[in-house]
């Protein structure tokens, strides 16, 4: 037998603290489904980003896109499938373990796949590698932050489920929602979204100057050149540094977007050509035999009609029935409604 990697007296100190922390802070309070949701969320997002970057680079050993019959299936479809399975699992069971844990993991995986193509759903076009596609990364990070705050036990404005809600608390929530909307209109996306969970953050963003390219600046600063100039100076002084760091971080985890006007890569063009060839072959294989068989059947029926054409003797009732049936079959085959000879 091989000797243990660590002395026996160190096993307790290495292994027990993690499991004690997990049991005390996650398992005992009943947060294991939420923890698995967060794990599935992060894991699915990292996996799909790694996958699309390998496909973009044209790596030969990576499977590539899912294109049955030449149809490119986006991973948002698989995400919706995971969300549906998780929802059905919750409603079809009593919510006990391990079903609720499985549902949490599947729901997190679905969230990661769906939000990774949030920009595609928003613009209804493939903007995955464009600058507009960065909205997907924003949505994923916001979702992960919200899930992490809930896992830590931080509820919005300290509202605990099951406690009576008073009018004062309802007023604070309403005011916070108004400040959040104003912050979003001023271009403070992160401050506005995090202000939902952290009261006061959206209030500070709402009373400060708007960003120059925000809707608030277009509406309110068009007739105030001094305030617009102040907003531009503040943008150049503070926000550009933060945007540069944010751009670097997003490029690191999600890949650099393709600049506008740049031609697609050779790997992308090769994949498009292969998909078109496969689609053409499948279409030809599916429809060409049917067309040839239809032509052969029509030719045979025409020969039979010429052979048993009208004669000088009046046809019998049986011959008339056969001719009517043959004519009906010819019309049906010509219209593509029958495959019988």
N, C-alpha and C positions, 0 to 999 in steps of 0.2 A: 504494500500500500504506500501511496505517496504521502509524505508528511504534509500537514496543513500549511497553507500559505501564511497564515497568521497564528500566533500563539492562541491558545484556548482562552486565556484571560482577556484577550482583545476582541473576541467575537462579539461579546455583549455590547461593548462600547461602539463597535462599528455598525452593527445591524439594528440593535434595539432602538436607538434614538429616532431613526427614520420611521420605523413602524409605530412607535409610540406617538410620534407627531401626527402620522397619518390617521391613526385610530382616534386620537384625542380631538383633532381639529377637523377631520373630514368624515370619517366613518361614523363616529358616535353622534355627531350633530345631524346626520342624515344628508350630508352634502356629497356623497359619493356619486350619485347620478349627475350632479352639476359638474363635479370634477372630471368625470368621464366625458361629459359634453365638451368641456374646455380642451381636454386631450384630443378628442376626435376633431375638434375645430382646427386646432393648430396643426395636427398631423396631416389632415387632408389638404390644408392650404399649402403646407411646405411640400408635400408630395406632388401636388398638381403643378406647382410652380417649377419644381425640379423637372417634372415630365415635359412641360411645354418648352422649357429652356433647352432640354436635350433635343426635342423635335426641331426647335428653331435652329440649333447648331448643325442639324443633319447627322447626328450620331448614328452609326449603323447598328450598334448592338441594342439600341432602345426600340421598343415595339412601334412607337409612333401613334398617329391618330387612329381613332376608331372610325372606319369608313366602309361599312357594309354596303355593297352595291354602288360604291362611289359617292354615297351620302355621308358627309362629315357630321358626326354627332358630337355636339359640344358637351363638355363635362357638366354643364348646368342641368342637363337631362338626368344624369346619374344623381346629382345632388337632390333634385326634386323627388326622385325615386326613394332615396334614403329618408327624406323628410316624411314622405307618405308612409313608408314602412314604420318609422318611429311613431308617427301619430296613431296609426292603426294598432300598434303594439300597446300603446298606453290605454287606448279606449277599449281594446279587446281583452285586457287583463285587469286584475285588481290593483295594479300599481305596486305590487310587492317585488322583492328581490327574487331572482335576478332580472326580471323583465324590465323594471324601470331603469336598471343600469344599462341593459342592452339598448333600450330606447334612447337613453341619454347619449350613448356613444354614437348611435346611428344619426341622431339629430345633429350632433356636432359635426359629423362628417358631411352631412347634407348642407349645413350652414357654410362650411368652408368651401365646398364646391360651387354652391349657388352664388355666394358673395364674391367669389373670385371672378365671376363674370357679371357682376352687378352693372358695370358700364355697358355691357352688351344689352342687357335688359333695359337699361335707361335710354340708350340711344337707338335701340332696335337696329343695330348694324355692328359689324365686327370691328371694334375699335380696341381690341385686346392689346396690341403692341403700339398704340398711338398714345399721345399725351392725354386724351380723354379717358383712356383705359386706367389711368392712375386713380380714378374714382373707386375702382374695385378694391385697390389696396387700402384706400381710406376707409371703405366700408368694413373690410376685414379687420383692420386694427381697432376700429371703434367697437365692433362686435366682441373682439377678444378682451378689450379693456372693460366693457360692461360685464362680461361673464366673469372676469377676474375679480371685479369689485363685488359682485354678488357672491362669489365663492368666499371672499374674505369677510362676508357678513355685512357689507356696507349697503344699506338700502337707501333709495332716493329720499332725501330730506328726513331720514330717520324714521320713515313710516314702517311700522311693523305689522304684518298681516294679523288680523284678528283683534286688533285694538280699535276702540272707537275713534272715529275721525271727527274732529271738531271744525267749526267754521273758520277759526283762525288758521288752522293748518291748511284748509282748502284755499283760503286767500293767499297764503304764502306760496302754495303750489301754483296757483294761477299767475301770480306776479312773476314767479321764477320762469314759468312757461313763456310769458310775454317777453321777458328779458332774453330768453334763449332764442326766440324768433328774431328779435332785433339784432342779436349778435350774429346769427346766421346771415341775415340780410347785409350786415356790415362786412361780410367776408371772413369772419372769425369762426371758421368751421369747427376747429378743435375745441376752442373755448366754449362755443355754444353747445356742442354735443356733450362734452364733459360736465358742463354746467347743469345738465339734467341730474347727474348723480351728486355733484359737489355744489351745493348752494353757495352763491356769491361769485363763482367764477364767471358765469355768464353775465352777471350784473356789471362786473368790471369791464368786460368786453363790450357791453352794450353802451356804456357811457363814454368810452374812448372813441377816438377818430376811426372812421371806417377806412378800409383799404381802398386804394384808388380805383381798382377794377371791380369793385363790388356793386351790386344793385343800389345800395344805399347812397354810394357816392354819385352814381348817375342820376339819382332822383333828387338828392338834396344839395349836392355840391356844384351842380352845373351853374347856378347863379351866385355862387360864393367862391370866387377864385382864390382868395386868401386861404380859406379852409382846405380847398383842394390842394393848394401848394404845400400846406403843412402836412397833409396826408401823404403826398408824394415824397416829401423829405423824410418823414418817419418810415415810409416803406423802404426807401433807399438805405436808411440807417440801421433799422432793426430787422425788418421782415426778410430782406434778401439773404441775410446771413442764416437765418433759420430755414428759409426755403432751400438754400444750398445744402445744408446738413440733411434736411428732409429728402431732397432729391438723391443725395448720395446713399442714404439709408434705403430708400425705395429701390434704387438701382441694384443694391446689394441683395435684397431679398426677392425682388420681383423681376429683375432684368431691365435693361435700358430700353426705353421705347424707340421705335424706328422714327427718325426725323421725317417730316413731310417732304414728299418729292423724291425720296430715295427709292430706287428700284428694288424689287424683292430679291431675296437671295436665291442662289442656284438651287439650294435644297428645297426651298418653297416652290420654285418653278417645276422642279423635277417631281415633287409630290403631286402638284396639280396635274401634270401631264399623265402620270401613272393613274391617278384617280379617273381622269377622262377616258383613258384606254380601257381600264377595267369596266367602267360603266358602259362603254360602247360594246365591249365583248359580251357582257351580260345581257344587254338589251338585244343584241343580234342572236345570241343563243336562245333567248326566251321567245322571240317572236318569229325568227326566220323559219324554223321547222313548221310552225303552225301555218305560215303563209304558203310554203311549198306543199304541205299536205292539202291545204284548201285548193290550190291550183290543180293538183292531181285528182282530187275528188270531182272538181268541176269538169275536167277533161273527160273523166270516165262517164259522168252523167250525160255529157254532150254526145259521146259516142253511143251510149245506150239510146238516147233520144233520136239520134240519126238512124240507128238500126231499126228501131221500132217506131218509125215515123208513120204518118197517116197513109193508109192504103185505100184501094178501091172498095174493099169490102167494109161494111160498117163494123166498127169494133164492138166486141162484146162488153158486157158490164164489168167483167173482171179486168179486161184490158184497159177500159176507161178508168177504173179505180187505180190501176198501176201507173197509168200516165199522169193522173192527177197527183198521186203520191210522189212520183219522180219530179214533177214540176214544182211541187211544194218544197221538196228537198233542195232543188237547185236554188230556189229563191232564198231559202233559209241559209244555205252555205254561202251564197253570194253576199248576204247581209251579215255573215259572221256569227249567226246564232246557233249553228248546229255543227257537230263534228262527225255525224254519222255518214256513212257512205250511201 
